[in-house]
Amino acid sequence: MSAQKVEKAAVIGSGAMGHGIAELLAMNGIQVTMVDINDEILQKAKEKIKWSLDKFAEKRRIRPEDATTTMARIGTTTSYEQATKDIDIAIEALPETMDLKRKIFTHLDSLAPAKAILASNTSALSITEMGNATKRPEKVAGMHFFNPPHSMQLVEVIKGEKTTDETANAVTELSKRLGKTPILVKKDVRGFVVNRILGATFNEAFWAFYRKEATKEEIDASVKYTGGFPMGWFELADFVGLDIAADVGRILYEAYGERFRPCDDIITPLLQAHNLGQKTGVGFYDWTKGRPRVPFNLLDTYDTDRSWAVAVNEAAWLIHDDAASPADIDTGMKLGTYWPSGPCEYADRTGLDAMLNKLKELHAKFNMKMYKPCPILEDYVNKGWTGKKSGRGFYQ
Ligand SMILES: NC(=O)c1ccc[n+]([C@@H]2O[C@H](COP(=O)([O-])OP(=O)(O)OC[C@H]3O[C@@H](n4cnc5c(N)ncnc54)[C@H](O)[C@@H]3O)[C@@H](O)[C@H]2O)c1
């Protein structure tokens, strides 16, 4: 199936992500049917799409008549039979539970035409497992959009163990047709690229805070004002939702062990108090009066190269595992989280030797696996591949 041939799609689940994905598909000329558990939810999803399209028209990003034709391309149903009729692709955006996703993938497989690709928008679960719940695992792939799908530029395209290149290419091409920049995650690794690297930087900051090396304001001010990141790590964790961040953290810990040991002592009490961040009004910060103020004068109280060092180390592990290329890792971090630079570019500029030394220093001091240098980082530096200054680092 080529992307141009995608004429009809089903979006499974019309929640925060599902309705946004349906809107994006319809804006790009694709007939979409959203499926959910009842009509009331589907009606709300349609209203949200209409509101969003009206906003686009108001801002003159689309013409008013485009809003009307886009809406006309979106159908809703609670019937899987109806939704999957003649589709070229189904994109699943159900709650992040493997049992549910597996059940629905089996069901979709029994109903959708043989040509159809079954894609999942999962943030962290195994594409291989979803594929194995069907008789067409070669046609099952990850298509991980970022929130909100219409404005975030990145899509992670994930290959499960049995996903063919043809399927991955079709999802990549479809992402481009939707105006997105896809990156290829060649192996079905947990956290894919963006959440895995972000998870590592969160953990470094949370442990530093736990050890009372710096306050959350000090870390966030340094990360924002000195590091040039769009948000501090505590601010960002609150923004994402501490329950979601903790779930991803747990999945990473289960997959990679000690390297991703979560800092439960600071997260668990917040979860128990249902202080989940911006959405509940309180998390690390109080959001009830708007976005927290991160004091500018604390801008050099935490060494942001610590964040970079663990990010570079995790990028090295992704390359070591043959899960993604340096260019895709860098694109992912810049477009998925608005980092000022990708970790591989940053290491090449700063020196892989400097990053390696930082990791060794932290490892010697704290004896935590998160700082233990990835073998390829040591190998590159031993070969003299220290980055721009030597003509070769992650890039040539
Ligand atoms: N929210 C984000 O920022 C974000 C970003 C990227 C990826 N994701 C992933 O996208 C997926 C969906 O997340 P979300 O935030 O949109 O969740 P959500 O809870 O907002 O939406 C899930 C929807 O699925 C519906 N649903 C539940 N059971 C169903 C069933 N059996 N059949 C049909 N519909 C059913 C629910 O009614 C709900 O409308 C998850 O896998 C999540 O990890 C979320």
The ligand as an SDF file (V2000), in Angstrom:
LIG
                    3D

 44 48  0  0  0  0  0  0  0  0999 V2000
   -2.1280   11.7300   25.4740 N   0  0  0  0  0  0  0  0  0  0  0  0
   -0.9060   11.8510   24.9710 C   0  0  0  0  0  0  0  0  0  0  0  0
   -0.2100   12.8650   25.1650 O   0  0  0  0  0  0  0  0  0  0  0  0
   -0.3500   10.7660   24.1020 C   0  0  0  0  0  0  0  0  0  0  0  0
    0.6960   11.0590   23.2160 C   0  0  0  0  0  0  0  0  0  0  0  0
    1.1660   10.0610   22.3610 C   0  0  0  0  0  0  0  0  0  0  0  0
    0.6220    8.7890   22.4230 C   0  0  0  0  0  0  0  0  0  0  0  0
   -0.3770    8.5120   23.3130 N   0  0  0  0  0  0  0  0  0  0  0  0
   -0.9470    7.1500   23.3050 C   0  0  0  0  0  0  0  0  0  0  0  0
   -2.1710    7.1960   22.6010 O   0  0  0  0  0  0  0  0  0  0  0  0
   -3.0830    6.2320   23.1360 C   0  0  0  0  0  0  0  0  0  0  0  0
   -4.3580    6.9440   23.5350 C   0  0  0  0  0  0  0  0  0  0  0  0
   -4.0740    7.9180   24.5010 O   0  0  0  0  0  0  0  0  0  0  0  0
   -5.1030    9.0980   24.8170 P   0  0  0  0  0  0  0  0  0  0  0  0
   -4.3730   10.0590   25.6720 O   0  0  0  0  0  0  0  0  0  0  0  0
   -5.7630    9.5400   23.5690 O   0  0  0  0  0  0  0  0  0  0  0  0
   -6.1720    8.2860   25.7130 O   0  0  0  0  0  0  0  0  0  0  0  0
   -7.6740    8.7220   26.0670 P   0  0  0  0  0  0  0  0  0  0  0  0
   -7.9850    8.0340   27.3280 O   0  0  0  0  0  0  0  0  0  0  0  0
   -7.8400   10.1840   25.9590 O   0  0  0  0  0  0  0  0  0  0  0  0
   -8.5400    8.0520   24.8830 O   0  0  0  0  0  0  0  0  0  0  0  0
   -8.7860    6.6820   24.7720 C   0  0  0  0  0  0  0  0  0  0  0  0
  -10.1440    6.5090   24.1030 C   0  0  0  0  0  0  0  0  0  0  0  0
  -10.3500    5.1320   23.8460 O   0  0  0  0  0  0  0  0  0  0  0  0
  -11.7070    4.8670   24.1180 C   0  0  0  0  0  0  0  0  0  0  0  0
  -11.9090    3.4160   24.3070 N   0  0  0  0  0  0  0  0  0  0  0  0
  -11.6980    2.6780   25.4220 C   0  0  0  0  0  0  0  0  0  0  0  0
  -11.9860    1.3840   25.1700 N   0  0  0  0  0  0  0  0  0  0  0  0
  -12.3930    1.3040   23.8800 C   0  0  0  0  0  0  0  0  0  0  0  0
  -12.8050    0.2530   23.0420 C   0  0  0  0  0  0  0  0  0  0  0  0
  -12.8650   -1.0150   23.4660 N   0  0  0  0  0  0  0  0  0  0  0  0
  -13.1160    0.5250   21.7450 N   0  0  0  0  0  0  0  0  0  0  0  0
  -13.0690    1.8010   21.2880 C   0  0  0  0  0  0  0  0  0  0  0  0
  -12.6790    2.8470   22.0490 N   0  0  0  0  0  0  0  0  0  0  0  0
  -12.3410    2.5980   23.3170 C   0  0  0  0  0  0  0  0  0  0  0  0
  -12.0340    5.6990   25.3280 C   0  0  0  0  0  0  0  0  0  0  0  0
  -13.4310    5.8630   25.4860 O   0  0  0  0  0  0  0  0  0  0  0  0
  -11.3100    6.9800   24.9710 C   0  0  0  0  0  0  0  0  0  0  0  0
  -12.1330    7.8670   24.2350 O   0  0  0  0  0  0  0  0  0  0  0  0
   -2.3320    5.5540   24.2810 C   0  0  0  0  0  0  0  0  0  0  0  0
   -1.7410    4.3800   23.8020 O   0  0  0  0  0  0  0  0  0  0  0  0
   -1.2760    6.5710   24.6620 C   0  0  0  0  0  0  0  0  0  0  0  0
   -0.1440    5.9670   25.2320 O   0  0  0  0  0  0  0  0  0  0  0  0
   -0.8850    9.4690   24.1420 C   0  0  0  0  0  0  0  0  0  0  0  0
  1  2  1  0
  2  3  2  0
  2  4  1  0
  4  5  1  0
  4 44  2  0
  5  6  2  0
  6  7  1  0
  7  8  2  0
  8  9  1  0
  8 44  1  0
  9 10  1  0
  9 42  1  0
 10 11  1  0
 11 12  1  0
 11 40  1  0
 12 13  1  0
 13 14  1  0
 14 15  2  0
 14 16  1  0
 14 17  1  0
 17 18  1  0
 18 19  2  0
 18 20  1  0
 18 21  1  0
 21 22  1  0
 22 23  1  0
 23 24  1  0
 23 38  1  0
 24 25  1  0
 25 26  1  0
 25 36  1  0
 26 27  1  0
 26 35  1  0
 27 28  2  0
 28 29  1  0
 29 30  1  0
 29 35  2  0
 30 31  1  0
 30 32  2  0
 32 33  1  0
 33 34  2  0
 34 35  1  0
 36 37  1  0
 36 38  1  0
 38 39  1  0
 40 41  1  0
 40 42  1  0
 42 43  1  0
M  CHG  2   8   1  16  -1
M  END
$$$$
